[in-house]
Amino acid sequence: MTPATPTRADALSTSARSTSSANEPARRRSLAWLCGSLFGPSLTAQAQVAILDGLSRRIEQIKAISPALLNELKVPGMSLALLQQGQIAWSGEFGVCEAGAPETVQANTVFEAASMSKPLFAYLVMQTVQAGLLDLDRPVQQYLPQEAFKPPQAWQSLITARHLLTHRSGLPNWRSAADETSQSLRIGSEPGQHFNYSGEGYFYLQRVLEQICAQPLQTLAESQLFKPLGMRHSSFVLTPELDALRARGHDDQGQVLPLQAYTSANAAYTFYTTAGDYAKFLAAMMSLEPSTPHGLKSPALKAMLAHATPATDREPIARPGAAQGLGVYWGLGWAINTTVQGDIAYHTGTNSTGFRCYSQFSPSRRSGFVLMSNGLNGHLLWRRLMDLLGDL
């Protein structure tokens, strides 16, 4: 019988399990195969094995501490994906989809990505810019003249897509309850002058993009991103297929929260996905050449990760060693930390429905990770794991 071809996950699993000296040759063979899959001829064999050897040991540490961390922090479950050399190198699932229920988190378990929706939407916007259909510095009111602010304001004619993607539009994160009732949207400061994180800004740009492309966001995302990248369990709206796969959210005490069904797409927070699917998106962000006809070319990717504005209200992410965040900037969709070893792009995600997520990648090292959790203490979880993950 012909043996089955090993996968990257198989190789890392084998290398992680085979820790005794008797199993060392098998572990080394597994690492050598995986090195060839990830690195090709770009590094010496010795360097390749050293990198994957360190990764496999790190994975064993993650496996050892994650169950206890979930229990301590009252987070029922999580899914984690690691990337090396611009490719998914390993993924793992821990805990349960719902507290008190037997169903464990699987690779296809769907989470709410929350604000991690924004970088993916920014990628779609940049595809439109790359196609010549949208100018980042042209007032968006020229594309969507019927979008009137209430009350009308002189500053509305100054807002551009660049302002909206970099959170410098002057719009609030979300309008007040009173403004929601009156359907008012107020600009708090002159566009381009200050950083002010704004979900309203992304939703406004969503309507602009839908006007330009004459398609709803969900349709655009399916044709331009999900299908080309093989993101089979991703959507800006809840579908029956994803509903059957999704985890339940939990509060900071680990208690189940009511389910929320997002049936209307919002670029700022309604993205449903898996850790593996989101990792495919990170791989596209680190791609040296577009892997699909819709992929962004190098100039557009670099533009997304340029230091557009200091994020004055944000503290650097605490990471180990040379990966420690120094300064905080915002690009086109991504937060960016400067570090001694180069920039790290990242984004957090929090929905009050009980989900906390985090993703980051190093454009120069072409490494990163995605963590999805179904508990409001998930931010404590990824911060605790950062000592193992922060210098990937």
N, C-alpha and C positions, 0 to 999 in steps of 0.2 A: 504494500500500500504506500502511495506517495504521501510523505508527511505534509501537513498543512503549512502554508507559508506564514511565518510569524508576523505579527503586527508590531508597531512601535510600543504599544501598551504591553503586549506579551513580553517583549524583550526587557522592558524596564521592570515588569513584574517578576520575571525570572531572575534578573540581576539583583533585585531587592530581596527576594527570598533566599538566594544562594549566598549566604554570608559566611559559611564555614569554609575552611581551607580546602576541604575535599571537593566542594562545589565551585571553587574559584575558576577552573578552566571553563566550565559551562557559563559562568557569569561573564567572563571575559569575551567568550564567543558571542553571547547575546549583545553585549555592549558594542562589540566590533560591528555586528550587523546593523544595529541601530545607528551607529555613527555614520556608516556608509549611506543609510537612508536619509539622515538629517543633513550631513555636512558634505557629502560627496568628496571630491578631491581637494576641497578648499583648505583643509587643515591636515597636518601630519597625523598619522595614525595614533601616535602617542598623545598628542594634544586632544584629539577627538575622544579617546577613551577616558582621559582625565576629566573632561567636561561631563561626559555622561556618567562616569563613575560618581562624581560629586552629586549629580542630579539624582541618581538612584538612591544614594544614601539620604539625601534630603527628603525624598519621597517616603522612605521608611520612617523618618522622623515625623512627617506629616501624618502618616497612618497611625503612628503610636500615640500622638497627643490629641488628635482631633476629636475622638469620642469623648474624652474627658473635658475638653474645652466646650464642646456643645452642651454637655450636662451642666458644667459650671455656669455658663453664660445664659442658660435657658433658651438656647436656640435649637429647635427640633432637628433641623437638617441643613445640609449645605452640599454644593457641587463645586468642584474646583478643576480648572484646566491650566496646564503649564505649557508655555511655548519656548522653544529654542530654535535659533537660526530661522526665524520666521515661520515655523511650523509647529503644530500641536505635538508635543512630545509625550504628554501623559495627562490623564484625567482620572478623577476619583470622586466617589459619592459617599456621603456619610449621613447617618441619622435617618429620620422619617419625614414623610410628606406632611403628616399631621400628628400633633401630639396626642398620644393615647391610641393611635391607630397603628396597625401592623405594617402598612405599606412603606417600604424603604425608598429613599431617594435613588433614582436610577439616572443613567446618562441622558434619557429623554424626558426627565422631569422638567417641567416648565415653571419658570419663576417670573415675577414682575421685575423687569430691569430698572424701572423707575427712571431717574434722571440719566441713566446710562443710555436712554433713548436718544439723547441729544447728539452725541458724536456720530451715531449712525445716520441721523437726519442730516447732519452737516455734510456727511459724505455724499448723500443724494443731492444736496444743494451744489456741492462742488462738481458733481457730474454735469449739472446743468450749466455751470460756469464754463467748464471745459468744453462743452458743446457750443458755446457762444450764445446761449439763450438768456443768460443772466449776467449782468455786470455788478460785481460786488459793491462798487462805489456809486452806482446810480440810485437816486431816491426810489425806494420800493413803491411809493405812491404812484409813480409813473406806470408800474406794472399792474397795480390794483387800485385804480382811481375811486372805485365805489366804496373802498374801506374808509369810512369816515370816523374820526375820533369824536367822542362826546365828552365834554364840549369841544368844538373845533379849536385846534391849537396851532400856532404858527410853526412850532418845532416839528410837527408831523411831516412836513415836506422835506425835512433834512435827513430822516432816518434811512439808512442804507442796509443792505444785506450784511455788509461787514460789521456794522454796528450791532445788528441783531445776533449774529453768530458769536461775537466777542463780548456780549453783555454790556454794551456801551450805548444802548438806544435811549436811555433815560426812563424806560418803562419799569414798572414794579415787577417783583417776582410773580405775584398774582394780584389782581385787583381786589379791593376791599369788598366785604359783603354788601355794603350799600351800593357800590359801583356795579356789582354783579346784578343786583336787582334792577338798577336803572340802565344796565348795559352800557355803562360809561367806561372809558379807558383814558387815564390821565398820564401825561408825560411829566415825570418829576424833575428832570434836569435836561439841559441842552444835549442832544445826541453827540456822541464822540468825546465828551468831556470826562466822564467818570465810569468806573466799573461798577455795575450794579446787576447782580445775577438775576436773570429774568426768564421765567417760563413763559410769561405772556409774549415776550419777544420771539421765542421760537414758534409759538402757536401763530403769531402774526405772519412770520416768514413762511410757515406751512401753507397758509392761505395764498400767499404770493406765489409759491412754487406750484401749487395746484392750479392757479390761474394761468401761469406760463405754460405748463405742460398739459393742461386740459384733462387732468386725471386726478383722482383722489390719492392721498398719500399712500394708502395701503396698496393700491394697484401699482403705483410707481415702485414702491419698495419690493414688491413681489417680482416684477420684471427686471428691475435694475440691480437688485442686490441679493434677495433671498434665493431665487432660482440659480443665478450665475455662480453664487458661492456655495450652493448646496446647504443652505440654512433651512432645513426641512421642518424645524419646529419653532419658527419665528413668525411673529405677526404684530402689527400695531393695533389690531382688534382681536377680541376673543372669538375663536372659531370652535365648533363642536369638537374637532380633533384635539385642539390644545386644551380645551376644557377638561377632557378626560385624562390629561397628563399633568395638569398643574398642581403645584403644592399649595397648601393653605398657609396664610400669613398668621403670625403670632405676635402678641405684645411683648413688653420687656420682662414679663413674668412667665413667658412661655405658654400663655393661654391663647386658644384659637380665637381669631378675629373673624368678623363676618366677611363672606366672599364679596368681591367687587368684580363686576363684569364690564370691561371697557368695550363698548360696542361702537364708539366713535373714536377715530384715531386722533391722538394728540402727540405731536412731535416731541413734547417735553417730558412725557412720563408714561405712556400707555404701552410700551413695547414689551411683549411677552417673548421669552426666549429660554434657551438652555445655556449652560456654561460652555458647552462644546460649540454651539452655533455662534455665540459671541466671540469665542476664540478664533473662529474662522474669519470673522470681521477684523479682529486684530491682525491676523495674518495678512489680510488684504491691505491694511494700513502700513504694514512693514514690507510689502511686496517690492522687489527691485524692478520688476517689470509687470505691467498689468496682466493679470492671469485670465481676465475675461474681456470681451469687447467693451464692457461698461466700466472697467477698472480705471482708477485714476492714474495718470502718468506722474512721473516724479515731480514736476513743477507744482502740480496741484496738491500732492501729498506734503511737499515741503511748505507750501503756503498754509496748509491747515495747522502745521506745527511751529510756525513762526511765532515769536513773542509779540503778539499784537498789543497787549496791554498788561500792566501789572495788576494782579488781583489783590488789591490792597486790604481786603477784609479776610484773607485766607492765610493760615499758617502752613509752612512747608510740612510735607508728610515725613514722619519719623521712620527712617529706614536704617539698616545696619551699614556700617563702614562707608565706602565711597558712594553708596547709593542714597545717603542722607540728603533730603531735600534742603536746598539753600534758599532759593528765591521762588516765588509763585507768579506765574504769568498765565494768560489765557490766549489760546490760539483760536482757530476757526472750529469751534466745537469741543476742544480738549483743554483741560487744565494742564499746565506744564511746570514741572519742577526742574530747576537747574541743579546739577549735582557735579561732584568732582569728576565722575566718569561719563558725563554727558547728560543731555536732557532725558527726562522720563515723563511721558504723557500719561495722564490718568483721568479717571472720572469716577465719582461715587454715585450711588443710587439709593434713595430712600422713599418709599411710599408708606403712608400712614396705615395702609391695609396690612402691614406686617412683613415687609420685605426690605432687606438691606443688601446692597451689592457693591462690588468694587472691581475695577480693572485698571491695568497699567501695562505699558510696554516701553522698551528702550529702542528708539529708531536706529541707533548706532550698533548696539549689541544684538538687535533683532530677537529680543527675548521679552517675556512678559507673563502675565497670568490673569485669570478671571475667577472671581469667587461670587457665587450666588448663595444667598441664605434666606430662609423663611422665618426670620425673627428680627424684632426691632433692636436686639442687641448684636446684630450682625456686624456693626461697625467695630465693636469691641473684639469680635472674632478675627476680622481681617487685620486689625492692628496687632493682635497677639501673634498671629501667624507671620507677620511681616519680618520678624527676625530670621525666619527660614526662607521667605520668598523675596525679600526686598532687593537682593543683589543678583537676581537671575540674569 
